[in-house]
């Protein structure tokens, strides 16, 4: 009895639905190195962990700019009075 692998489990060169398969025939035969073995939750979690520090740094940068703009606006307001 041959092990059947769905086409959706095969690895693609670009991780998208339109990317070319790495080796479709080997994947469908059941060779694991040409298959995606991780679930969606794991892949999304790994992607989130990769970019969480970048998002945090950007947020801190924007907050710092906003704080300096607010202080500058207060100084201008005091200068007008």
C-alpha positions in Angstrom: 0.0 0.0 0.0 1.6 3.2 -1.2 1.5 6.3 1.1 -0.4 9.2 -0.7 0.6 12.7 0.1 -1.7 15.7 -0.8 -0.3 18.2 -3.2 -0.9 21.0 -0.7 1.7 19.4 1.6 4.5 19.8 -1.0 7.2 22.4 -0.5 7.4 25.3 -2.9 10.4 27.5 -3.7 8.5 30.6 -2.7 6.2 29.9 0.2 3.0 30.9 -1.6 0.3 29.1 -3.5 1.8 30.2 -6.9 5.4 29.2 -6.2 7.0 26.4 -8.1 7.3 23.0 -6.4 10.7 22.0 -5.2 10.2 18.4 -6.3 6.6 17.5 -6.7 7.1 13.9 -7.7 9.3 13.1 -4.8 6.9 14.8 -2.5 3.9 12.9 -3.7 5.9 9.6 -3.3 6.3 10.4 0.4 9.9 11.7 0.7 9.7 13.9 3.8 12.4 16.4 3.0 10.2 17.7 0.1 7.1 18.0 2.3 5.8 20.7 4.7 5.5 19.1 8.0 4.7 22.1 10.1 1.1 23.2 10.7 -0.2 26.7 10.0 -0.1 27.7 13.7 3.6 26.9 14.1 4.5 28.7 10.9 2.6 31.9 11.9 4.0 31.8 15.4 7.6 31.5 14.1 6.9 34.4 11.6 5.5 36.5 14.5 8.5 35.8 16.7 10.8 36.9 13.9 9.2 40.3 13.4 8.1 41.1 17.0 11.3 42.9 17.8 11.2 45.0 14.6 7.6 46.0 15.4 8.5 46.9 19.0 11.5 49.0 17.8 9.3 50.8 15.3 6.7 51.5 17.9 9.2 52.9 20.3 10.7 55.1 17.6 7.3 56.5 16.6 6.5 57.2 20.3 9.8 59.0 20.8 9.1 61.2 17.7 5.5 61.9 19.0 6.9 62.9 22.4 9.5 65.3 21.0 6.8 66.8 18.7 4.5 67.3 21.7 7.3 69.0 23.8 8.1 71.2 20.8 4.5 72.2 20.4 4.3 73.1 24.1 7.4 75.2 23.8 5.9 77.1 20.8 2.7 77.6 22.7 4.5 79.0 25.7 6.5 81.3 23.4 3.4 82.7 21.8 1.8 83.6 25.2 
